[in-house]
Amino acid sequence: MWVSLTVFGLVYLGIASEKVEKSVIAIIGAVAVMMLGLIPFHDAMASIDLNVIFLLVGMMTCVAILAETGFFEWVAIYSAKITKGNGALILVMLLLITMFFSAFLDNVTTIILLVPITILITQLLELPTKPFLILEALASNIGGASTLIGDPPNIIIGSKANLSFNDFIIHMSPCVFFIGIIFIGISLLILRNKLHVPQSIRSRVILSEPALAIRDWKKMWISLGVFALIFAGFFLHSLLHLESGVIALGGMGLMLLFCKSKSDSLLKAIEWDVILFFIGLFIIIGALEHNGVINVLAAEVIKLCGNNLFLSCMIVLWGSAFFSAILDNIPFVIAMTPFVQKMLEGFNLPTTGVHPLFWALALGACLGGNGTLIGASANVVACKLGEKNGYRISFMQFLYWGVPLTIIQIILSMFYLWFRYF
């Protein structure tokens, strides 16, 4: 256990120091845990979430094909035009769209779709790009917390606790809506002096013709048609019994076929360093789980709770937020859900169905991912896409924005749980 924790700590410090590429550190850490016998090879391979990997590969390729048509330029120019180049309205619009899409799509998918548009809009209006990208990543995690299908931790909790889509809408959406409004207000307040767009640029935007940005109308409509099928698959994945990653790969195949795109050139558009980073991190977290580290930490949290139900909710909320900020929240939720059910047994309550302890776990796990760059997959993807376009976001820069905003979100969640259930 201690060796696993030591390797994880060294990898985390290496990522935070930014002296070496994050993907390189993650792969070295993954190889180290296997060489030290901390996790068998087969278990290491099983710990890699191929659904996430397939989703990333499929959606990155599909977005690259759509980007060739000029679609993202059209959306960027059109968005700037309808807001008349108002920086504040642009920020509000992007954050609202991000939260809405993230409630019904995977957070990573939402970020992959919106980051190219955001970069183009900020370049066009000469707005600060890095804060926009960080805030969009945070917004995706906020929006994803509101529904059963919005974030993987919710899917896990819903499955283990037998909670329906409507249960999440009724109990999570009001809290997320309130947090989202406060989040947008704080974002506007923080960036209030950086959202001014010169009149010359606003005039240029108002007089622009967005349609001129489209380079291939036929290919664009075919691509959008395939995207519509992909999104329909995401919405119906429980009925189709297909994971979102498989649907994304299928959409990639259709798009390559019907758009007559060359796979060898488009596969270069995939951020392979992101893929390697996730593979490495999954194996390192798998080693922690294999050696019982996550279970022990969860057990200690339970000891602190005692028989006080409100205190139990608060410890689960804050504990989940803290560990989700420094660990991948998926294995953490897998480990924590049975312990929450044991806590319910201690209170002589049913271990499935609607209960504030489950909502505390969901809010902590989803919103806690906003704390650090590696706290959620969407954060990593947003930063990598930004770096690819010349906007490098460091670990400390993300921390500067993420930690205070996450603390505010968890405090608001705490008041929501107290007001609604106690």
C-alpha positions in Angstrom: 0.0 0.0 0.0 2.7 2.5 1.0 4.8 1.7 -2.1 1.7 2.3 -4.3 1.0 5.6 -2.6 4.7 6.6 -3.0 4.6 6.0 -6.7 1.4 7.9 -7.0 2.8 10.8 -5.0 5.9 11.0 -7.1 3.9 10.9 -10.3 1.6 13.6 -9.0 4.5 15.8 -8.0 6.0 15.3 -11.4 2.8 16.4 -13.1 2.5 19.4 -10.8 6.2 20.4 -11.4 5.7 20.4 -15.2 9.4 19.7 -15.8 8.4 16.7 -17.9 5.5 15.9 -20.2 2.5 14.7 -18.2 2.0 11.7 -20.5 5.7 10.6 -20.1 5.4 10.8 -16.3 2.1 8.8 -16.3 3.6 6.0 -18.5 6.8 5.8 -16.4 4.6 5.5 -13.3 2.4 2.8 -14.9 5.5 0.8 -15.8 6.9 1.3 -12.3 3.9 -0.2 -10.5 4.0 -3.2 -12.8 7.7 -3.7 -12.5 7.5 -3.5 -8.7 4.7 -6.1 -8.7 2.2 -3.7 -7.3 -0.4 -4.9 -9.8 -0.4 -7.9 -12.1 -0.2 -7.2 -15.8 -3.7 -8.6 -16.5 -5.2 -6.5 -13.7 -3.3 -3.5 -15.0 -4.9 -4.0 -18.5 -8.3 -4.5 -16.9 -8.0 -1.2 -15.0 -7.7 0.8 -18.3 -11.2 2.2 -19.0 -11.4 1.4 -22.7 -14.7 3.1 -22.9 -13.0 6.4 -22.2 -10.1 5.6 -24.6 -12.5 4.6 -27.5 -14.6 7.7 -26.8 -11.6 10.0 -27.1 -10.2 8.4 -30.2 -13.6 8.3 -32.0 -14.7 11.8 -31.1 -11.3 13.4 -31.8 -11.3 11.9 -35.3 -14.9 12.9 -36.0 -14.2 16.5 -34.8 -11.1 16.6 -37.1 -13.2 15.6 -40.1 -15.9 18.2 -39.3 -13.2 20.8 -38.8 -12.0 20.4 -42.4 -15.3 21.7 -43.6 -15.0 25.1 -41.9 -18.0 24.4 -39.6 -16.3 25.5 -36.4 -15.3 28.8 -38.1 -18.9 29.3 -39.1 -20.2 28.7 -35.6 -17.5 31.0 -34.1 -18.3 33.9 -36.5 -22.1 33.4 -36.3 -21.9 33.4 -32.4 -19.8 36.5 -32.4 -22.2 38.2 -34.8 -25.5 37.4 -32.9 -24.0 38.7 -29.7 -22.6 41.7 -31.6 -19.2 41.0 -30.3 -20.2 41.5 -26.6 -17.5 39.6 -24.6 -19.8 39.1 -21.5 -22.6 37.7 -23.6 -20.1 35.4 -25.4 -18.8 34.0 -22.1 -22.4 33.5 -20.7 -23.4 31.7 -23.9 -20.4 29.4 -24.0 -20.8 28.4 -20.4 -24.5 27.8 -20.7 -24.1 25.7 -23.8 -21.3 23.7 -22.1 -23.3 22.9 -19.1 -26.4 22.0 -21.1 -24.5 19.7 -23.5 -22.6 18.1 -20.6 -25.9 17.1 -18.9 -26.8 14.9 -21.8 -23.4 14.0 -23.4 -20.1 12.9 -22.0 -18.1 15.8 -20.6 -15.1 14.9 -22.8 -17.3 14.9 -25.9 -18.7 18.3 -25.0 -15.2 19.7 -24.5 -13.8 18.2 -27.7 -16.7 19.9 -29.6 -16.6 23.3 -28.0 -12.9 24.0 -27.4 -12.2 24.6 -31.2 -15.1 27.0 -31.3 -14.1 28.8 -28.2 -10.5 29.3 -29.4 -11.7 30.7 -32.7 -14.2 33.1 -31.0 -11.6 34.4 -28.5 -9.1 34.9 -31.3 -11.6 36.7 -33.4 -12.7 39.1 -30.6 -9.2 39.3 -29.0 -10.5 37.9 -25.7 -8.3 35.9 -23.2 -8.4 32.3 -24.3 -6.9 30.5 -21.4 -9.6 31.6 -18.8 -12.3 30.7 -21.2 -10.9 27.2 -21.7 -10.5 26.6 -17.9 -14.0 27.9 -17.2 -15.5 25.7 -19.9 -13.8 22.6 -18.4 -15.3 23.5 -15.0 -18.7 24.2 -16.5 -18.7 20.7 -18.2 -18.2 19.0 -14.8 -20.9 21.2 -13.2 -23.4 20.3 -16.0 -22.5 16.7 -16.0 -23.5 16.4 -12.3 -27.1 17.1 -13.1 -28.2 13.9 -14.8 -27.7 10.1 -14.6 -25.8 10.0 -18.0 -23.9 13.3 -17.6 -20.9 12.0 -15.7 -19.5 8.4 -15.2 -19.7 8.6 -11.4 -23.5 9.3 -11.7 -23.9 6.2 -13.9 -22.0 4.1 -11.3 -24.0 5.5 -8.4 -27.3 5.1 -10.3 -26.6 1.5 -11.1 -25.5 0.5 -7.6 -28.2 2.4 -5.8 -31.0 1.6 -8.3 -31.6 5.3 -9.0 -33.5 6.3 -12.2 -32.9 9.1 -14.7 -35.8 11.0 -13.1 -34.4 10.6 -9.6 -31.3 12.5 -10.7 -33.3 15.2 -12.5 -35.5 15.7 -9.4 -32.7 15.7 -6.8 -29.5 16.8 -8.6 -30.7 19.3 -11.2 -32.0 22.0 -8.8 -28.7 22.1 -7.0 -26.6 22.1 -10.2 -28.8 24.8 -11.7 -28.3 27.0 -8.7 -24.5 26.3 -8.7 -24.3 27.0 -12.4 -25.9 30.4 -12.1 -23.6 31.4 -9.2 -20.6 30.0 -11.2 -21.5 32.1 -14.3 -21.9 35.2 -12.1 -18.5 34.7 -10.4 -16.9 34.1 -13.8 -18.3 37.4 -15.1 -17.1 39.2 -12.0 -13.5 37.7 -12.2 -13.2 38.5 -15.9 -15.1 41.8 -15.9 -12.1 43.9 -16.9 -11.0 41.5 -19.7 -14.2 41.1 -21.7 -14.1 44.5 -23.4 -14.0 44.2 -27.2 -12.9 47.3 -29.2 -15.6 48.9 -31.4 -13.5 48.3 -34.5 -13.5 44.6 -34.0 -17.2 44.6 -33.0 -18.1 46.4 -36.2 -16.0 44.0 -38.3 -17.9 41.1 -36.7 -21.3 42.6 -37.2 -20.6 43.1 -40.9 -19.1 39.6 -41.4 -20.7 36.8 -43.5 -20.4 33.5 -41.5 -21.4 31.4 -44.5 -18.2 32.3 -46.3 -16.3 30.2 -43.8 -17.7 26.9 -45.1 -15.2 25.2 -47.4 -17.2 22.0 -48.2 -21.0 22.1 -47.7 -21.7 18.5 -48.8 -19.0 17.1 -46.4 -20.3 19.3 -43.6 -23.9 18.0 -43.9 -22.7 14.4 -44.1 -20.5 15.0 -41.0 -23.4 16.6 -39.1 -25.6 13.7 -40.0 -23.2 11.2 -38.6 -22.8 13.4 -35.5 -26.6 13.3 -35.1 -26.5 9.5 -35.2 -23.7 9.5 -32.6 -25.6 11.8 -30.3 -28.8 9.7 -30.7 -26.7 6.7 -29.8 -25.4 8.4 -26.7 -29.0 9.2 -25.6 -30.2 5.7 -26.3 -27.0 3.8 -25.1 -28.9 2.1 -22.2 -31.5 0.8 -24.6 -28.9 -0.2 -27.3 -26.7 -1.9 -24.6 -23.7 -0.2 -26.1 -21.1 1.9 -24.4 -20.5 5.5 -25.5 -17.0 4.6 -26.6 -18.2 1.9 -29.0 -20.8 4.4 -30.4 -18.1 7.0 -31.0 -15.9 4.4 -32.8 -18.8 3.4 -35.0 -19.5 7.0 -35.8 -15.8 7.5 -36.7 -16.0 4.5 -39.1 -19.1 5.9 -40.8 -17.6 9.4 -41.1 -14.4 8.0 -42.6 -16.4 6.0 -45.1 -19.0 8.6 -46.2 -16.7 11.6 -46.1 -14.1 9.7 -48.1 -11.4 10.9 -45.7 -8.0 9.3 -45.4 -7.7 7.5 -42.1 -3.9 7.8 -41.9 -3.8 11.6 -42.0 -6.8 12.0 -39.7 -5.5 9.6 -37.1 -2.6 12.1 -36.7 -5.2 14.6 -35.4 -5.8 12.4 -32.3 -4.0 13.7 -29.2 -2.0 10.5 -28.6 -0.3 12.1 -25.6 -3.7 12.5 -24.0 -4.5 8.8 -24.7 -1.2 7.7 -23.2 -1.7 10.0 -20.1 -5.1 8.4 -19.4 -3.7 4.8 -19.9 -0.9 5.5 -17.5 -3.1 7.2 -14.9 -5.7 4.3 -15.1 -3.0 1.8 -14.3 -1.5 3.8 -11.4 -5.0 4.3 -9.9 -5.6 0.6 -10.5 -2.6 -0.2 -8.4 -3.9 1.9 -5.6 -7.2 0.1 -5.8 -5.6 -3.4 -6.1 -3.6 -2.8 -2.9 -6.6 -1.6 -1.0 -5.5 2.0 -0.6 -8.8 3.4 -1.7 -10.8 1.0 0.5 -8.7 1.9 3.6 -9.2 5.6 2.9 -12.9 5.1 2.5 -13.1 3.1 5.7 -11.4 5.9 7.6 -14.0 8.3 6.3 -16.7 6.1 7.6 -15.2 5.9 11.1 -15.3 9.7 11.3 -19.0 9.8 10.6 -20.3 8.0 13.6 -24.1 7.8 13.8 -24.8 11.4 12.7 -26.6 11.4 9.4 -26.0 15.0 8.6 -22.3 14.8 9.5 -22.1 11.6 7.4 -23.4 13.5 4.4 -20.9 16.4 5.0 -17.9 14.0 5.4 -18.9 12.1 2.3 -19.4 15.3 0.3 -16.1 17.0 1.3 -14.2 13.7 1.3 -15.4 12.8 -2.1 -14.6 16.3 -3.4 -11.0 16.2 -2.0 -10.1 12.7 -3.3 -11.8 13.3 -6.6 -9.6 16.3 -7.1 -6.4 14.3 -6.7 -7.6 10.8 -7.9 -9.7 9.8 -10.9 -13.3 9.9 -9.6 -14.4 6.7 -11.3 -12.5 4.1 -9.3 -13.1 6.3 -6.2 -16.8 6.1 -6.6 -16.7 2.4 -7.4 -14.9 1.9 -4.0 -17.1 4.4 -2.1 -20.6 3.3 -3.2 -20.5 0.0 -1.2 -19.2 1.9 1.9 -22.1 4.4 1.6 -24.4 1.5 1.5 -22.8 0.0 4.6 -23.3 3.4 6.3 -27.0 3.2 5.4 -27.1 -0.3 6.9 -25.7 1.3 10.1 -28.7 3.7 10.2 -31.1 0.8 9.5 -32.0 2.3 6.2 -32.5 0.7 2.7 -29.2 0.5 0.8 -30.8 1.4 -2.5 -33.2 4.2 -3.6 -33.2 7.9 -3.0 -31.1 9.1 -0.1 -29.0 12.3 0.6 -25.9 10.2 1.2 -25.9 9.2 -2.5 -26.4 12.8 -3.6 -23.6 13.9 -1.4 -21.3 11.3 -3.0 -22.4 12.3 -6.5 -22.0 16.1 -5.9 -18.6 15.6 -4.2 -17.2 13.3 -6.9 -18.5 15.3 -9.9 -17.7 18.8 -8.6 -14.5 17.8 -6.8 -13.0 17.0 -10.2 -12.9 20.8 -10.8 -10.2 21.2 -8.2 -7.1 20.2 -10.3 -6.0 19.6 -13.8 -6.1 15.8 -13.4 -9.3 15.8 -11.4 -11.5 15.1 -14.4 -11.0 13.9 -17.9 -12.6 17.0 -19.4 -9.9 19.2 -17.7 -7.0 17.2 -19.2 -8.6 17.3 -22.7 -9.4 21.0 -22.6 -5.8 21.8 -21.6 -4.3 19.5 -24.2 -6.5 21.0 -27.0 -5.5 24.5 -25.8 -1.8 23.6 -25.8 -2.1 22.2 -29.4 -3.4 25.6 -30.5 -0.7 27.6 -28.7 -2.5 28.1 -25.3 -0.6 26.1 -22.7 -2.4 25.9 -19.4 -0.1 24.9 -16.6 -1.0 22.7 -13.6 -0.7 25.7 -11.3 -2.7 28.0 -13.5 -5.6 25.5 -13.5 -5.2 25.1 -9.7 -5.4 28.9 -9.3 -8.9 28.9 -10.9 -10.1 25.4 -9.9 -9.5 25.3 -6.1 -11.5 28.4 -5.0 -14.3 27.8 -7.5 -14.6 24.2 -6.4 -14.7 25.2 -2.7 -17.5 27.6 -3.5 -19.4 24.9 -5.4 -19.0 22.3 -2.5 -20.2 24.9 0.1 -23.3 25.6 -2.1 -23.9 21.8 -2.3 -23.6 21.6 1.5 -26.2 24.2 2.0 -28.5 22.6 -0.6 -28.2 19.2 1.1 -28.9 20.8 4.5 -31.9 22.9 3.3 -33.5 20.1 1.3 -33.0 17.0 3.4 -32.4 18.1 7.0 
